[in-house]
Amino acid sequence: MEFPFGQTVHRDRRKQITDPYDATKTVPGTWDDVETVPILNAFVASSSSAGGRDATRTQVLTSKSLYCAPGADVEVGDRIRAAGVDYYVNAKPTADVNPFTGWQPVMEIPLDNTEG
């Protein structure tokens, strides 16, 4: 699926390095050494908002998601850069398929503004 007014966002993935505590394993390296891949015709937009209110304040938390074609190479732990903002993928990307028609419209990937 293409979005005629989509934008190009960039996916950064840290390169794997040897775990300093267990030489038989690898762990993600630093954000200084990444593999960057452009994701064409995608966009980052609000996916939901939730209001919270208590005795001292009211706040609204807005969640963002990356919307792109199914099959885009995005995994948990990746960083998404769009419009000068860094987002982090902390939830498994999924692309739902309609069980009656097989139609798979778009992949929604929940994003966080903070790594962790």
Secondary structure per residue as TSV (DSSP state, phi and psi in degrees):
chain	resnum	aa	ss	phi	psi
A	1	M	-	360.0	135.5
A	2	E	-	-111.4	145.1
A	3	F	-	-107.0	110.4
A	4	P	T	-57.1	-28.2
A	5	F	T	-114.8	24.3
A	6	G	-	-71.6	178.6
A	7	Q	E	-130.2	167.5
A	8	T	E	-92.0	123.4
A	9	V	E	-111.4	161.4
A	10	H	E	-116.2	135.5
A	11	R	E	-105.4	123.1
A	12	D	E	-107.8	133.9
A	13	R	E	-127.8	126.7
A	14	R	E	-67.9	141.5
A	15	K	-	-74.2	147.1
A	16	Q	E	-77.6	138.5
A	17	I	E	-127.6	163.8
A	18	T	E	-68.8	133.5
A	19	D	E	-63.8	124.4
A	20	P	T	-67.5	-14.9
A	21	Y	T	-102.1	-15.1
A	22	D	E	-150.9	101.2
A	23	A	E	-64.1	-10.7
A	24	T	E	-88.6	-3.5
A	25	K	E	-120.5	161.7
A	26	T	E	-120.4	153.8
A	27	V	E	-136.5	159.1
A	28	P	E	-63.4	140.2
A	29	G	-	-79.6	-153.9
A	30	T	-	-89.6	166.4
A	31	W	T	-75.4	-2.0
A	32	D	T	-78.9	-18.6
A	33	D	S	-128.1	92.4
A	34	V	E	-125.9	158.1
A	35	E	E	-98.8	121.2
A	36	T	E	-108.1	131.5
A	37	V	E	-129.9	129.5
A	38	P	E	-76.7	141.7
A	39	I	E	-111.6	109.7
A	40	L	E	-81.2	154.5
A	41	N	E	52.1	41.8
A	42	A	E	-115.7	175.6
A	43	F	E	-159.1	153.1
A	44	V	E	-107.0	128.2
A	45	A	E	-146.3	167.0
A	46	S	E	-67.0	137.8
A	47	S	E	-108.2	-28.9
A	48	S	E	-167.6	162.8
A	49	S	E	-133.3	145.9
A	50	A	E	-134.5	131.6
A	51	G	E	-96.5	142.2
A	52	G	E	-130.7	138.2
A	53	R	E	-139.5	135.3
A	54	D	-	-136.3	-169.9
A	55	A	S	-66.4	-24.2
A	56	T	S	-107.8	-18.0
A	57	R	-	-161.0	164.9
A	58	T	E	-123.5	137.1
A	59	Q	E	-140.9	154.9
A	60	V	E	-125.3	125.3
A	61	L	E	-103.9	124.0
A	62	T	E	-110.4	128.2
A	63	S	E	-94.7	145.4
A	64	K	E	-114.1	152.5
A	65	S	E	-137.9	151.4
A	66	L	E	-93.6	128.4
A	67	Y	E	-111.9	124.5
A	68	C	E	-154.0	176.2
A	69	A	-	-66.1	142.7
A	70	P	T	-56.3	143.3
A	71	G	T	93.3	-0.7
A	72	A	-	-61.6	142.7
A	73	D	-	-80.9	81.6
A	74	V	-	-131.6	132.7
A	75	E	-	-132.1	163.5
A	76	V	T	-57.9	135.8
A	77	G	T	99.6	-12.1
A	78	D	-	-76.9	159.8
A	79	R	E	-111.6	137.0
A	80	I	E	-112.7	128.4
A	81	R	E	-113.2	123.3
A	82	A	E	-149.2	131.7
A	83	A	T	52.3	38.4
A	84	G	T	78.1	10.1
A	85	V	E	-118.7	139.3
A	86	D	E	-97.6	129.7
A	87	Y	E	-122.4	157.6
A	88	Y	E	-124.1	140.5
A	89	V	E	-89.6	110.6
A	90	N	-	-120.0	12.4
A	91	A	S	-137.1	149.1
A	92	K	-	-66.9	124.3
A	93	P	-	-65.7	138.4
A	94	T	B	-137.5	154.5
A	95	A	-	-133.3	100.8
A	96	D	-	-67.6	145.9
A	97	V	-	-118.0	132.6
A	98	N	-	-65.3	123.2
A	99	P	T	-71.4	-15.6
A	100	F	T	-92.9	-34.8
A	101	T	T	-115.6	-18.1
A	102	G	-	82.7	3.0
A	103	W	-	-69.1	133.1
A	104	Q	-	-126.8	94.0
A	105	P	-	-73.5	-45.5
A	106	V	-	-162.7	156.4
A	107	M	E	-103.2	128.3
A	108	E	E	-107.9	127.1
A	109	I	E	-121.3	109.2
A	110	P	E	-62.0	139.5
A	111	L	E	-123.0	152.4
A	112	D	E	-118.8	151.3
A	113	N	S	-86.8	-12.4
A	114	T	S	-122.2	142.2
A	115	E	-	-78.2	141.8
A	116	G	-	151.9	360.0
